[in-house]
Amino acid sequence: MGKRTISMNYRLLILLCCFQLTSVWAADPFHRKEEREKIDHFNVAAFPLPVPGSDSIEVRAYLEIPYLALQFLKRDSVFRADFQGTITLRDQSGYQYGRKIWRDSVVVDNYVSTISLSLSTVTWTRFTVPPGKYHLVAEVTDMDTKSSGENSGDWDLTVFQGPDALFPPVVLVPREGEWGFSPGWIPLLNSEIRELEDTLRVMIYYKSSGTGILRTALLDKDRKNLWSRSYSIDTAGDALTKEYHLPPALFGDLNYSLELELEAGDQSYKQAKHLKIDKPGISRLVNDVDDALDQMIYILSDKERDRLKKARPEDREKLFKEFWKSRDPNPDTEQNELMDEYYRRIRYSNEHFSGFTAGWMTDMGMIYILFGPPDEVERTASTSTHRYYELWYYHRINRQFLFIDYNGFGDYRLDAPLVGDPFRGL
């Protein structure tokens, strides 16, 4: 990596400063790019279910839009965001089986909610289709910025035709409203379980031609079996259901795999779902505490590094929470906004600066993590040396950083911060 002469305390001060400034700064190219990209950070989930007395399949499609993906405007004493959402299902020939369009708004009474990772708005619809191959498209348009995002995916529902079939597990979590299952319960729309206060409801849907065995297991990240059940099937049916309740005591870590297997005759059908448990004191953007601790390298003091080096494996999560608690700009609130922003920048760096190494470990990643998006970017190339140059300006803190690609492979290295015209003489 490039030169690192910034002290740890100064780095944290810069990060705090830039965290405050980037919340209101949105005129530069990087910010405009982020504004365009954040509208894509919505989630679409669809669940295929058997239809009693029919070979058809019911598809329940859900669109979840986090508040972070929307542009909120302050109106009087509240913040409001207006948006339009669309869900469309087509087959391979382009025939449209269904389409739902709606407009809605979200109103909150504080700024912190507008950038929340945990708050979201959800809508859903259902389609009934024959087994086949389909294309599901979800679109969201921010009515203020006119930015649009799209998520889509191909679905092969032919695997659920025939007398025996196993559908993906549906994990139900509490949420007020009617979501197509039991009132007050919504399917887990991604892998994240935000609050696990009660038992976890697992719904298994399958078809059986007669006899068989249905196996269910919960595995930890090391593939250790934490819980398992076997259920003997002795009834034929085209829309059968089995429900399990998993106690919270099973979930002490962050990552798990829920795995199903249906044995019917000489055939075996498998399904799996990844589960991530959100824990207090750990950002939702953190998937692995050990990795997240390593990624704190830019802001840890020498004393903290020494403590981390000596920590036992079982103490690392406690240490992680302690490090971030001391850096919480609003300790009276549940959310640590600085931690969320830090790991949001880690994620952005991995998505945009990765190459021979992870994006957060590159020089561009380091500067982006510490200073946030630059206010201005200038790019040029030298015809004599065949080197590429990229200059990041941070006008709001009167800093600039020059990156040089020495070999033309996109591996930019940080040069010393310069003043004046850094490209002169190239």
C-alpha positions as CSV (number, residue, x, y, z in Angstrom):
1,M,0.0,0.0,0.0
2,G,0.9,3.6,-0.3
3,K,2.3,5.9,2.4
4,R,0.4,6.0,5.7
5,T,1.5,8.9,7.9
6,I,-1.9,9.7,9.3
7,S,-2.1,9.0,13.0
8,M,-4.8,6.7,14.3
9,N,-6.5,9.5,16.3
10,Y,-6.4,11.8,13.3
11,R,-7.8,9.1,11.0
12,L,-10.8,8.6,13.4
13,L,-11.3,12.4,13.5
14,I,-11.3,12.6,9.7
15,L,-13.7,9.7,9.5
16,L,-16.0,11.3,12.0
17,C,-15.8,14.7,10.1
18,C,-16.4,13.1,6.7
19,F,-19.2,11.0,8.1
20,Q,-21.0,14.2,9.2
21,L,-20.2,16.0,6.0
22,T,-21.2,13.3,3.6
23,S,-24.7,13.1,5.1
24,V,-25.5,16.5,3.5
25,W,-23.0,16.6,0.6
26,A,-24.5,15.3,-2.7
27,A,-23.1,17.4,-5.6
28,D,-20.0,15.6,-6.5
29,P,-19.6,12.7,-9.1
30,F,-19.0,10.0,-6.5
31,H,-22.1,11.1,-4.5
32,R,-24.2,11.2,-7.6
33,K,-23.0,7.7,-8.5
34,E,-23.9,6.6,-4.9
35,E,-27.3,8.2,-5.2
36,R,-27.9,6.3,-8.4
37,E,-26.7,3.1,-6.9
38,K,-28.5,3.3,-3.6
39,I,-31.8,3.0,-5.3
40,D,-30.7,-0.5,-6.3
41,H,-30.4,-1.5,-2.7
42,F,-33.8,-2.9,-2.4
43,N,-34.8,-6.5,-2.0
44,V,-37.1,-8.7,-4.1
45,A,-38.0,-12.1,-2.9
46,A,-40.4,-14.7,-4.3
47,F,-41.6,-17.9,-2.8
48,P,-43.1,-20.8,-4.9
49,L,-45.8,-22.8,-3.1
50,P,-47.9,-25.8,-4.1
51,V,-51.5,-25.3,-5.0
52,P,-54.0,-27.8,-3.5
53,G,-55.7,-29.9,-6.1
54,S,-53.7,-28.5,-9.0
55,D,-50.3,-28.8,-10.8
56,S,-50.0,-25.0,-10.8
57,I,-47.6,-23.1,-8.5
58,E,-48.4,-20.1,-6.5
59,V,-45.7,-17.4,-6.5
60,R,-45.8,-14.9,-3.7
61,A,-43.5,-12.0,-4.6
62,Y,-42.4,-9.4,-2.1
63,L,-40.7,-6.0,-2.6
64,E,-38.8,-4.6,0.4
65,I,-37.4,-1.1,0.1
66,P,-35.0,0.1,2.9
67,Y,-35.4,3.7,3.9
68,L,-31.7,4.1,3.0
69,A,-32.5,3.5,-0.7
70,L,-34.9,6.5,-0.8
71,Q,-34.4,10.2,-1.0
72,F,-36.1,11.9,2.0
73,L,-37.0,15.6,1.9
74,K,-37.7,17.6,5.0
75,R,-41.2,19.0,5.1
76,D,-42.1,21.1,8.1
77,S,-41.1,18.9,11.1
78,V,-41.0,15.5,9.2
79,F,-39.0,13.8,6.5
80,R,-40.9,12.3,3.5
81,A,-40.0,10.0,0.6
82,D,-42.2,9.2,-2.4
83,F,-41.7,6.2,-4.6
84,Q,-43.2,3.9,-7.2
85,G,-42.7,0.2,-7.2
86,T,-43.5,-2.5,-9.9
87,I,-43.3,-6.3,-9.9
88,T,-43.7,-8.2,-13.2
89,L,-43.6,-11.9,-14.0
90,R,-43.1,-13.1,-17.5
91,D,-42.4,-16.5,-19.1
92,Q,-39.6,-17.2,-21.5
93,S,-41.7,-16.1,-24.5
94,G,-42.3,-12.7,-22.9
95,Y,-45.9,-13.5,-22.0
96,Q,-46.8,-11.4,-19.0
97,Y,-48.5,-13.5,-16.2
98,G,-49.0,-10.6,-13.9
99,R,-47.9,-7.1,-13.0
100,K,-48.4,-4.9,-10.0
101,I,-47.8,-1.1,-9.9
102,W,-48.3,1.1,-6.9
103,R,-47.2,4.5,-5.5
104,D,-46.6,5.1,-1.9
105,S,-44.8,7.4,0.6
106,V,-42.8,7.0,3.8
107,V,-42.9,9.6,6.5
108,V,-40.5,9.7,9.5
109,D,-39.9,12.3,12.2
110,N,-36.1,12.2,12.4
111,Y,-33.1,12.2,10.1
112,V,-31.5,9.0,11.6
113,S,-34.5,7.0,10.4
114,T,-33.9,8.1,6.8
115,I,-30.5,6.4,6.7
116,S,-31.5,3.4,8.7
117,L,-30.4,-0.1,7.6
118,S,-33.2,-1.8,9.6
119,L,-36.3,0.3,8.6
120,S,-38.1,-0.6,5.4
121,T,-41.4,-0.6,3.6
122,V,-42.8,-3.8,2.1
123,T,-45.5,-4.7,-0.4
124,W,-46.4,-8.0,-2.0
125,T,-48.5,-9.7,-4.6
126,R,-49.2,-13.3,-5.8
127,F,-49.3,-15.0,-9.2
128,T,-50.6,-18.5,-10.0
129,V,-48.7,-20.1,-12.9
130,P,-48.1,-23.6,-14.5
131,P,-44.6,-25.1,-14.0
132,G,-42.2,-23.4,-16.4
133,K,-39.3,-21.0,-16.6
134,Y,-40.0,-17.4,-15.7
135,H,-38.4,-14.0,-15.4
136,L,-39.3,-11.8,-12.4
137,V,-38.5,-8.1,-12.6
138,A,-38.9,-5.6,-9.7
139,E,-38.4,-1.8,-10.3
140,V,-38.3,1.1,-7.9
141,T,-38.4,4.8,-8.8
142,D,-37.7,7.6,-6.4
143,M,-40.3,10.2,-7.3
144,D,-38.0,13.0,-6.1
145,T,-34.7,12.2,-7.7
146,K,-36.3,10.2,-10.6
147,S,-33.6,7.6,-10.1
148,S,-34.8,4.1,-10.9
149,G,-33.4,0.7,-9.8
150,E,-34.1,-2.7,-11.1
151,N,-33.6,-6.2,-9.7
152,S,-34.5,-9.3,-11.8
153,G,-33.9,-13.0,-11.9
154,D,-34.7,-16.1,-13.8
155,W,-36.8,-18.8,-12.2
156,D,-37.0,-22.5,-13.2
157,L,-40.3,-23.8,-11.7
158,T,-40.2,-27.0,-13.7
159,V,-38.3,-28.6,-10.8
160,F,-41.6,-28.6,-8.9
161,Q,-43.6,-30.6,-11.3
162,G,-44.4,-34.2,-10.8
163,P,-45.8,-36.2,-7.9
164,D,-42.9,-35.5,-5.6
165,A,-41.3,-32.1,-5.0
166,L,-39.6,-30.1,-2.2
167,F,-40.1,-26.3,-2.1
168,P,-37.6,-23.8,-0.6
169,P,-38.2,-23.4,3.2
170,V,-40.2,-20.4,4.3
171,V,-38.9,-18.8,7.5
172,L,-41.6,-16.6,9.2
173,V,-40.7,-13.6,11.4
174,P,-43.1,-11.3,13.2
175,R,-44.3,-8.1,11.4
176,E,-47.6,-6.4,11.8
177,G,-50.0,-6.8,8.9
178,E,-51.2,-9.5,6.5
179,W,-48.5,-11.0,4.3
180,G,-50.1,-14.1,2.9
181,F,-49.3,-16.5,5.7
182,S,-50.5,-16.3,9.4
183,P,-51.6,-12.7,10.3
184,G,-48.7,-10.8,11.9
185,W,-46.1,-13.1,10.3
186,I,-44.0,-12.3,7.2
187,P,-41.6,-14.5,5.3
188,L,-37.9,-13.7,5.8
189,L,-37.2,-11.8,2.6
190,N,-33.4,-12.2,2.6
191,S,-31.2,-14.0,5.0
192,E,-31.2,-11.5,7.9
193,I,-33.1,-12.1,11.1
194,R,-33.2,-8.7,12.8
195,E,-34.7,-9.6,16.2
196,L,-34.9,-13.2,17.4
197,E,-36.9,-12.9,20.6
198,D,-39.2,-15.9,20.2
199,T,-39.0,-19.2,18.4
200,L,-38.2,-19.2,14.7
201,R,-41.0,-20.5,12.6
202,V,-40.0,-22.7,9.7
203,M,-42.6,-23.7,7.1
204,I,-41.8,-26.6,4.7
205,Y,-43.9,-27.2,1.7
206,Y,-43.7,-30.4,-0.3
207,K,-45.6,-32.9,-2.6
208,S,-45.6,-36.6,-2.0
209,S,-46.7,-39.6,-4.1
210,G,-46.9,-41.8,-1.0
211,T,-44.1,-42.6,1.4
212,G,-40.8,-41.0,2.1
213,I,-38.6,-39.2,4.7
214,L,-38.4,-35.4,5.2
215,R,-35.1,-34.4,6.9
216,T,-34.5,-30.9,8.3
217,A,-31.2,-29.7,9.9
218,L,-29.7,-26.4,11.2
219,L,-25.9,-26.2,10.6
220,D,-23.5,-23.5,11.9
221,K,-20.8,-21.9,9.7
222,D,-18.5,-24.8,10.3
223,R,-21.1,-27.3,9.2
224,K,-21.7,-28.6,12.7
225,N,-25.2,-30.0,13.2
226,L,-27.0,-28.0,15.9
227,W,-30.5,-29.3,15.4
228,S,-32.1,-31.9,13.2
229,R,-35.4,-33.7,12.7
230,S,-36.6,-36.6,10.5
231,Y,-40.3,-37.0,9.6
232,S,-41.7,-40.1,8.1
233,I,-44.2,-39.4,5.3
234,D,-47.1,-41.9,4.9
235,T,-49.6,-39.7,3.1
236,A,-49.9,-38.8,-0.6
237,G,-50.7,-35.2,-1.3
238,D,-50.0,-32.3,-3.8
239,A,-49.8,-29.6,-1.1
240,L,-48.4,-30.9,2.2
241,T,-46.9,-28.8,5.0
242,K,-44.6,-29.4,7.9
243,E,-43.8,-26.7,10.5
244,Y,-41.0,-26.5,13.0
245,H,-40.2,-24.0,15.8
246,L,-36.5,-23.4,16.4
247,P,-35.7,-21.9,19.9
248,P,-33.5,-18.8,20.1
249,A,-31.0,-20.7,22.2
250,L,-29.7,-22.4,19.0
251,F,-28.6,-19.0,17.5
252,G,-25.5,-17.7,19.4
253,D,-23.4,-16.9,16.3
254,L,-24.1,-14.9,13.1
255,N,-24.3,-17.4,10.2
256,Y,-26.3,-20.6,9.8
257,S,-27.6,-22.9,7.1
258,L,-31.1,-24.4,7.2
259,E,-31.1,-27.6,5.0
260,L,-33.9,-29.8,3.8
261,E,-33.9,-33.2,2.1
262,L,-36.9,-35.2,0.8
263,E,-36.3,-38.8,0.1
264,A,-39.1,-40.3,-2.1
265,G,-38.5,-43.7,-3.6
266,D,-35.1,-43.7,-5.2
267,Q,-35.2,-39.9,-5.6
268,S,-33.7,-37.2,-3.3
269,Y,-34.7,-33.5,-3.4
270,K,-32.8,-30.9,-1.5
271,Q,-33.3,-27.2,-0.5
272,A,-31.3,-24.8,1.7
273,K,-31.5,-21.3,3.1
274,H,-28.7,-19.2,4.6
275,L,-29.6,-17.4,7.9
276,K,-27.8,-14.4,9.4
277,I,-28.7,-13.3,12.9
278,D,-28.4,-9.6,13.6
279,K,-27.0,-9.1,17.0
280,P,-27.0,-6.0,19.2
281,G,-23.8,-4.0,18.9
282,I,-22.9,-5.5,15.5
283,S,-23.8,-3.7,12.2
284,R,-26.1,-5.5,9.8
285,L,-23.4,-5.0,7.2
286,V,-21.0,-7.2,9.2
287,N,-21.1,-10.9,8.0
288,D,-18.2,-12.1,10.0
289,V,-16.8,-10.6,13.2
290,D,-13.3,-11.8,12.6
291,D,-13.2,-10.2,9.1
292,A,-14.8,-7.0,10.5
293,L,-12.1,-6.7,13.2
294,D,-9.4,-7.1,10.5
295,Q,-11.1,-4.3,8.6
296,M,-10.8,-1.9,11.5
297,I,-7.0,-1.7,10.9
298,Y,-7.3,1.9,9.6
299,I,-8.8,3.3,12.9
300,L,-7.4,1.1,15.7
301,S,-4.8,2.5,18.0
302,D,-1.6,0.7,18.7
303,K,-2.9,-0.3,22.1
304,E,-6.1,-1.7,20.6
305,R,-4.1,-3.6,18.0
306,D,-2.1,-5.2,20.8
307,R,-5.2,-6.2,22.6
308,L,-6.6,-7.7,19.5
309,K,-3.4,-9.6,18.8
310,K,-3.5,-11.1,22.3
311,A,-7.3,-11.8,22.4
312,R,-8.6,-15.4,22.5
313,P,-10.9,-16.4,19.7
314,E,-13.9,-16.6,22.0
315,D,-13.2,-13.0,23.1
316,R,-13.0,-11.3,19.7
317,E,-16.7,-10.5,19.4
318,K,-16.7,-8.9,22.9
319,L,-13.7,-6.9,21.8
320,F,-15.3,-5.8,18.6
321,K,-18.3,-4.5,20.4
322,E,-16.1,-2.7,22.9
323,F,-14.1,-1.0,20.2
324,W,-17.2,0.3,18.4
325,K,-19.0,1.3,21.6
326,S,-16.1,3.7,22.3
327,R,-16.6,5.1,18.8
328,D,-20.4,5.5,18.9
329,P,-21.3,9.1,18.1
330,N,-24.8,8.7,19.6
331,P,-24.4,6.2,22.5
332,D,-28.0,6.8,23.7
333,T,-29.4,5.3,20.4
334,E,-29.6,1.6,19.5
335,Q,-27.9,2.2,16.1
336,N,-24.2,3.0,15.8
337,E,-24.3,5.3,12.8
338,L,-20.5,5.5,12.5
339,M,-20.1,1.7,12.5
340,D,-22.8,1.4,9.8
341,E,-21.1,4.1,7.7
342,Y,-17.7,2.5,8.1
343,Y,-18.8,-0.9,6.9
344,R,-20.9,0.7,4.2
345,R,-17.7,2.1,2.9
346,I,-16.0,-1.3,3.3
347,R,-18.8,-2.8,1.1
348,Y,-18.5,0.0,-1.5
349,S,-14.7,-0.5,-1.6
350,N,-15.0,-4.2,-2.1
351,E,-17.6,-3.7,-4.9
352,H,-15.5,-1.0,-6.8
353,F,-11.8,-1.4,-6.0
354,S,-11.2,-5.1,-5.8
355,G,-8.6,-6.6,-8.1
356,F,-5.6,-8.6,-7.0
357,T,-6.8,-8.1,-3.4
358,A,-10.0,-7.2,-1.6
359,G,-11.1,-3.7,-2.3
360,W,-10.9,-2.6,1.3
361,M,-7.2,-3.5,1.4
362,T,-6.3,-1.3,-1.6
363,D,-5.0,2.2,-1.4
364,M,-8.2,3.6,-3.0
365,G,-10.2,1.5,-0.5
366,M,-8.2,2.9,2.4
367,I,-8.7,6.5,1.4
368,Y,-12.4,6.0,0.5
369,I,-13.0,4.3,3.9
370,L,-11.3,7.1,5.8
371,F,-12.5,10.1,3.8
372,G,-15.6,8.9,2.0
373,P,-16.5,9.8,-1.6
374,P,-14.2,12.5,-3.1
375,D,-15.8,15.8,-4.2
376,E,-14.1,15.7,-7.6
377,V,-12.1,13.1,-9.6
378,E,-9.6,13.8,-12.3
379,R,-8.2,11.1,-14.6
380,T,-5.3,11.2,-17.1
381,A,-2.6,9.0,-18.7
382,S,1.0,9.5,-19.6
383,T,1.9,8.7,-23.2
384,S,5.6,8.5,-22.3
385,T,5.4,6.2,-19.2
386,H,2.1,4.5,-20.1
387,R,1.0,5.1,-16.5
388,Y,-2.5,6.0,-15.5
389,Y,-3.3,8.7,-12.9
390,E,-6.4,9.4,-10.8
391,L,-6.6,12.4,-8.5
392,W,-9.2,12.6,-5.8
393,Y,-10.1,16.1,-4.5
394,Y,-11.7,16.6,-1.0
395,H,-12.5,20.3,-1.2
396,R,-14.4,20.3,2.1
397,I,-11.3,19.3,4.1
398,N,-8.7,20.8,1.7
399,R,-7.0,17.5,0.9
400,Q,-6.2,15.6,-2.4
401,F,-4.8,12.2,-3.1
402,L,-3.0,11.0,-6.2
403,F,-3.2,7.3,-7.3
404,I,-0.9,5.8,-9.9
405,D,-1.4,2.7,-12.0
406,Y,2.1,1.7,-12.8
407,N,1.3,-1.4,-14.9
408,G,-2.0,-0.7,-16.6
409,F,-3.8,-3.5,-14.8
410,G,-5.9,-1.2,-12.6
411,D,-3.8,-1.6,-9.5
412,Y,-3.6,2.0,-8.4
413,R,-1.1,2.9,-5.7
414,L,-1.3,6.0,-3.5
415,D,1.3,8.7,-4.0
416,A,2.1,11.4,-1.5
417,P,-0.7,14.0,-1.2
418,L,0.2,16.9,-3.6
419,V,-0.6,20.5,-4.1
420,G,-0.8,22.6,-7.2
421,D,-1.0,20.8,-10.6
422,P,0.0,17.2,-9.9
423,F,-0.2,16.2,-13.5
424,R,2.4,18.8,-14.7
425,G,5.4,17.3,-16.4
426,L,3.8,13.9,-16.9
